[in-house]
Amino acid sequence: MIHFKLTDLWLLKLKISIFASLFIFDMKKALLYFALGTVVSFLINYFFYSSESIGLDLYYAIAFGFAWGMAYYLDTPNFTLPQKLGLSFLGMAILVVLGAFMFTLELAIPSILKFSTVFVAYYLIASFRASKTLRR
């Protein structure tokens, strides 16, 4: 049986609360990026491009916002490059499956292009900064 000192338990609780508060703060900002990216993309698609349907415009806008939110969330040293790559591929796979289910595969493919373009743009812009991140 393992015995913890009261200070060890307090320190563990402090570490967990700090991690949770940072996680929630990062998640809130990532959700803000998602929401803003979705709204801006939807408005641009809806007013400046002829679309097949509002549902498709909304789907593409969600893909765009999802990419911005995910890129911001993964823009931290806590994730290694292979983890970032794997999670971005997982995000693209989710978009394709949902798009193929709701529409057709041919209409789902442009969501991947929007997603990957946003990801590349985000990290390209970040690479010009000395900190190599857009978070600071």
ChimeraX commands (.cxc) that place a marker at each C-alpha (Angstrom):
marker #1 position 0.00,0.00,0.00 radius 0.5
marker #1 position 1.31,3.41,-0.98 radius 0.5
marker #1 position 1.15,6.23,1.55 radius 0.5
marker #1 position 0.97,9.81,0.37 radius 0.5
marker #1 position 1.92,12.77,2.44 radius 0.5
marker #1 position -0.63,15.52,2.69 radius 0.5
marker #1 position 1.73,17.89,0.84 radius 0.5
marker #1 position 2.13,15.38,-2.00 radius 0.5
marker #1 position -1.63,15.14,-2.38 radius 0.5
marker #1 position -1.99,18.92,-2.29 radius 0.5
marker #1 position 0.75,19.30,-4.91 radius 0.5
marker #1 position -0.93,16.73,-7.15 radius 0.5
marker #1 position -4.26,18.56,-6.87 radius 0.5
marker #1 position -2.53,21.85,-7.69 radius 0.5
marker #1 position -0.88,20.37,-10.79 radius 0.5
marker #1 position -4.18,18.89,-11.95 radius 0.5
marker #1 position -6.04,22.17,-11.45 radius 0.5
marker #1 position -3.38,24.16,-13.32 radius 0.5
marker #1 position -3.43,21.66,-16.20 radius 0.5
marker #1 position -7.24,21.70,-16.30 radius 0.5
marker #1 position -7.43,25.49,-16.31 radius 0.5
marker #1 position -4.87,25.74,-19.13 radius 0.5
marker #1 position -6.67,23.01,-21.07 radius 0.5
marker #1 position -10.02,24.78,-20.69 radius 0.5
marker #1 position -8.50,28.15,-21.66 radius 0.5
marker #1 position -6.87,26.62,-24.76 radius 0.5
marker #1 position -10.09,24.83,-25.64 radius 0.5
marker #1 position -12.11,28.06,-25.30 radius 0.5
marker #1 position -9.77,29.92,-27.64 radius 0.5
marker #1 position -9.77,27.00,-30.08 radius 0.5
marker #1 position -13.58,27.04,-30.04 radius 0.5
marker #1 position -13.47,30.79,-30.65 radius 0.5
marker #1 position -11.22,30.24,-33.68 radius 0.5
marker #1 position -13.61,27.51,-34.86 radius 0.5
marker #1 position -16.65,29.78,-34.50 radius 0.5
marker #1 position -15.05,32.80,-36.16 radius 0.5
marker #1 position -13.61,30.72,-38.99 radius 0.5
marker #1 position -16.96,29.07,-39.59 radius 0.5
marker #1 position -18.94,32.32,-39.61 radius 0.5
marker #1 position -16.49,34.21,-41.84 radius 0.5
marker #1 position -16.17,31.33,-44.29 radius 0.5
marker #1 position -19.93,30.82,-44.46 radius 0.5
marker #1 position -20.57,34.50,-45.13 radius 0.5
marker #1 position -17.92,34.62,-47.86 radius 0.5
marker #1 position -19.22,31.46,-49.53 radius 0.5
marker #1 position -22.84,32.48,-49.22 radius 0.5
marker #1 position -22.53,36.05,-50.51 radius 0.5
marker #1 position -19.67,35.85,-53.02 radius 0.5
marker #1 position -19.85,32.37,-54.55 radius 0.5
marker #1 position -22.74,30.63,-56.18 radius 0.5
marker #1 position -23.50,27.54,-54.17 radius 0.5
marker #1 position -25.44,24.37,-54.73 radius 0.5
marker #1 position -27.08,24.52,-51.33 radius 0.5
marker #1 position -26.89,26.30,-48.01 radius 0.5
marker #1 position -26.16,22.97,-46.33 radius 0.5
marker #1 position -23.09,22.48,-48.47 radius 0.5
marker #1 position -21.94,26.04,-47.75 radius 0.5
marker #1 position -22.38,25.38,-44.05 radius 0.5
marker #1 position -20.46,22.10,-44.30 radius 0.5
marker #1 position -17.52,23.81,-46.05 radius 0.5
marker #1 position -17.61,26.63,-43.50 radius 0.5
marker #1 position -17.52,24.13,-40.63 radius 0.5
marker #1 position -14.53,22.41,-42.28 radius 0.5
marker #1 position -12.77,25.77,-42.53 radius 0.5
marker #1 position -13.53,26.70,-38.92 radius 0.5
marker #1 position -12.62,23.21,-37.70 radius 0.5
marker #1 position -9.22,23.58,-39.37 radius 0.5
marker #1 position -8.52,26.96,-37.75 radius 0.5
marker #1 position -9.62,25.74,-34.34 radius 0.5
marker #1 position -7.64,22.53,-34.57 radius 0.5
marker #1 position -4.52,24.29,-35.88 radius 0.5
marker #1 position -4.66,26.75,-33.00 radius 0.5
marker #1 position -5.25,24.00,-30.45 radius 0.5
marker #1 position -2.33,21.91,-31.74 radius 0.5
marker #1 position -0.01,24.93,-31.89 radius 0.5
marker #1 position 1.75,24.07,-28.66 radius 0.5
marker #1 position 4.96,22.25,-27.72 radius 0.5
marker #1 position 2.81,19.68,-25.87 radius 0.5
marker #1 position 2.15,17.97,-29.20 radius 0.5
marker #1 position 4.97,16.47,-31.24 radius 0.5
marker #1 position 5.06,16.91,-35.00 radius 0.5
marker #1 position 3.90,13.30,-35.66 radius 0.5
marker #1 position 1.00,13.84,-33.24 radius 0.5
marker #1 position 0.00,17.05,-35.02 radius 0.5
marker #1 position 0.17,15.28,-38.37 radius 0.5
marker #1 position -1.82,12.30,-37.12 radius 0.5
marker #1 position -4.51,14.45,-35.53 radius 0.5
marker #1 position -4.83,16.58,-38.67 radius 0.5
marker #1 position -5.26,13.42,-40.78 radius 0.5
marker #1 position -7.86,12.21,-38.30 radius 0.5
marker #1 position -9.69,15.53,-38.67 radius 0.5
marker #1 position -9.63,15.21,-42.46 radius 0.5
marker #1 position -10.91,11.64,-42.26 radius 0.5
marker #1 position -13.79,12.74,-40.04 radius 0.5
marker #1 position -14.67,15.49,-42.51 radius 0.5
marker #1 position -14.65,13.08,-45.46 radius 0.5
marker #1 position -16.79,10.49,-43.69 radius 0.5
marker #1 position -19.33,13.09,-42.57 radius 0.5
marker #1 position -19.32,14.79,-45.97 radius 0.5
marker #1 position -19.75,11.52,-47.85 radius 0.5
marker #1 position -22.57,10.55,-45.50 radius 0.5
marker #1 position -24.41,13.88,-45.81 radius 0.5
marker #1 position -23.64,14.63,-49.47 radius 0.5
marker #1 position -21.49,12.65,-51.91 radius 0.5
marker #1 position -17.80,11.81,-51.86 radius 0.5
marker #1 position -17.20,14.26,-54.73 radius 0.5
marker #1 position -18.69,17.08,-52.67 radius 0.5
marker #1 position -16.80,16.02,-49.52 radius 0.5
marker #1 position -13.35,16.21,-51.11 radius 0.5
marker #1 position -13.19,20.05,-51.24 radius 0.5
marker #1 position -13.56,20.12,-47.45 radius 0.5
marker #1 position -10.23,18.29,-47.19 radius 0.5
marker #1 position -8.64,20.85,-49.49 radius 0.5
marker #1 position -9.98,23.71,-47.36 radius 0.5
marker #1 position -8.85,21.97,-44.17 radius 0.5
marker #1 position -5.32,21.24,-45.38 radius 0.5
marker #1 position -4.94,24.72,-46.91 radius 0.5
marker #1 position -5.87,26.35,-43.62 radius 0.5
marker #1 position -3.48,24.09,-41.71 radius 0.5
marker #1 position -0.59,24.91,-44.05 radius 0.5
marker #1 position -1.43,28.64,-43.97 radius 0.5
marker #1 position -1.59,28.68,-40.18 radius 0.5
marker #1 position 1.81,27.05,-39.73 radius 0.5
marker #1 position 3.34,29.05,-42.59 radius 0.5
marker #1 position 2.29,32.30,-40.93 radius 0.5
marker #1 position 3.57,30.98,-37.59 radius 0.5
marker #1 position 6.94,30.07,-39.13 radius 0.5
marker #1 position 7.68,33.73,-39.86 radius 0.5
marker #1 position 7.50,34.61,-36.18 radius 0.5
marker #1 position 10.51,34.21,-33.94 radius 0.5
marker #1 position 8.51,32.10,-31.48 radius 0.5
marker #1 position 7.25,29.83,-34.33 radius 0.5
marker #1 position 3.74,30.04,-32.88 radius 0.5
marker #1 position 0.74,32.30,-33.28 radius 0.5
marker #1 position -0.27,31.89,-29.65 radius 0.5
marker #1 position 1.98,34.65,-28.32 radius 0.5
marker link #1:1,2 radius 0.2
marker link #1:2,3 radius 0.2
marker link #1:3,4 radius 0.2
marker link #1:4,5 radius 0.2
marker link #1:5,6 radius 0.2
marker link #1:6,7 radius 0.2
marker link #1:7,8 radius 0.2
marker link #1:8,9 radius 0.2
marker link #1:9,10 radius 0.2
marker link #1:10,11 radius 0.2
marker link #1:11,12 radius 0.2
marker link #1:12,13 radius 0.2
marker link #1:13,14 radius 0.2
marker link #1:14,15 radius 0.2
marker link #1:15,16 radius 0.2
marker link #1:16,17 radius 0.2
marker link #1:17,18 radius 0.2
marker link #1:18,19 radius 0.2
marker link #1:19,20 radius 0.2
marker link #1:20,21 radius 0.2
marker link #1:21,22 radius 0.2
marker link #1:22,23 radius 0.2
marker link #1:23,24 radius 0.2
marker link #1:24,25 radius 0.2
marker link #1:25,26 radius 0.2
marker link #1:26,27 radius 0.2
marker link #1:27,28 radius 0.2
marker link #1:28,29 radius 0.2
marker link #1:29,30 radius 0.2
marker link #1:30,31 radius 0.2
marker link #1:31,32 radius 0.2
marker link #1:32,33 radius 0.2
marker link #1:33,34 radius 0.2
marker link #1:34,35 radius 0.2
marker link #1:35,36 radius 0.2
marker link #1:36,37 radius 0.2
marker link #1:37,38 radius 0.2
marker link #1:38,39 radius 0.2
marker link #1:39,40 radius 0.2
marker link #1:40,41 radius 0.2
marker link #1:41,42 radius 0.2
marker link #1:42,43 radius 0.2
marker link #1:43,44 radius 0.2
marker link #1:44,45 radius 0.2
marker link #1:45,46 radius 0.2
marker link #1:46,47 radius 0.2
marker link #1:47,48 radius 0.2
marker link #1:48,49 radius 0.2
marker link #1:49,50 radius 0.2
marker link #1:50,51 radius 0.2
marker link #1:51,52 radius 0.2
marker link #1:52,53 radius 0.2
marker link #1:53,54 radius 0.2
marker link #1:54,55 radius 0.2
marker link #1:55,56 radius 0.2
marker link #1:56,57 radius 0.2
marker link #1:57,58 radius 0.2
marker link #1:58,59 radius 0.2
marker link #1:59,60 radius 0.2
marker link #1:60,61 radius 0.2
marker link #1:61,62 radius 0.2
marker link #1:62,63 radius 0.2
marker link #1:63,64 radius 0.2
marker link #1:64,65 radius 0.2
marker link #1:65,66 radius 0.2
marker link #1:66,67 radius 0.2
marker link #1:67,68 radius 0.2
marker link #1:68,69 radius 0.2
marker link #1:69,70 radius 0.2
marker link #1:70,71 radius 0.2
marker link #1:71,72 radius 0.2
marker link #1:72,73 radius 0.2
marker link #1:73,74 radius 0.2
marker link #1:74,75 radius 0.2
marker link #1:75,76 radius 0.2
marker link #1:76,77 radius 0.2
marker link #1:77,78 radius 0.2
marker link #1:78,79 radius 0.2
marker link #1:79,80 radius 0.2
marker link #1:80,81 radius 0.2
marker link #1:81,82 radius 0.2
marker link #1:82,83 radius 0.2
marker link #1:83,84 radius 0.2
marker link #1:84,85 radius 0.2
marker link #1:85,86 radius 0.2
marker link #1:86,87 radius 0.2
marker link #1:87,88 radius 0.2
marker link #1:88,89 radius 0.2
marker link #1:89,90 radius 0.2
marker link #1:90,91 radius 0.2
marker link #1:91,92 radius 0.2
marker link #1:92,93 radius 0.2
marker link #1:93,94 radius 0.2
marker link #1:94,95 radius 0.2
marker link #1:95,96 radius 0.2
marker link #1:96,97 radius 0.2
marker link #1:97,98 radius 0.2
marker link #1:98,99 radius 0.2
marker link #1:99,100 radius 0.2
marker link #1:100,101 radius 0.2
marker link #1:101,102 radius 0.2
marker link #1:102,103 radius 0.2
marker link #1:103,104 radius 0.2
marker link #1:104,105 radius 0.2
marker link #1:105,106 radius 0.2
marker link #1:106,107 radius 0.2
marker link #1:107,108 radius 0.2
marker link #1:108,109 radius 0.2
marker link #1:109,110 radius 0.2
marker link #1:110,111 radius 0.2
marker link #1:111,112 radius 0.2
marker link #1:112,113 radius 0.2
marker link #1:113,114 radius 0.2
marker link #1:114,115 radius 0.2
marker link #1:115,116 radius 0.2
marker link #1:116,117 radius 0.2
marker link #1:117,118 radius 0.2
marker link #1:118,119 radius 0.2
marker link #1:119,120 radius 0.2
marker link #1:120,121 radius 0.2
marker link #1:121,122 radius 0.2
marker link #1:122,123 radius 0.2
marker link #1:123,124 radius 0.2
marker link #1:124,125 radius 0.2
marker link #1:125,126 radius 0.2
marker link #1:126,127 radius 0.2
marker link #1:127,128 radius 0.2
marker link #1:128,129 radius 0.2
marker link #1:129,130 radius 0.2
marker link #1:130,131 radius 0.2
marker link #1:131,132 radius 0.2
marker link #1:132,133 radius 0.2
marker link #1:133,134 radius 0.2
marker link #1:134,135 radius 0.2
marker link #1:135,136 radius 0.2
view
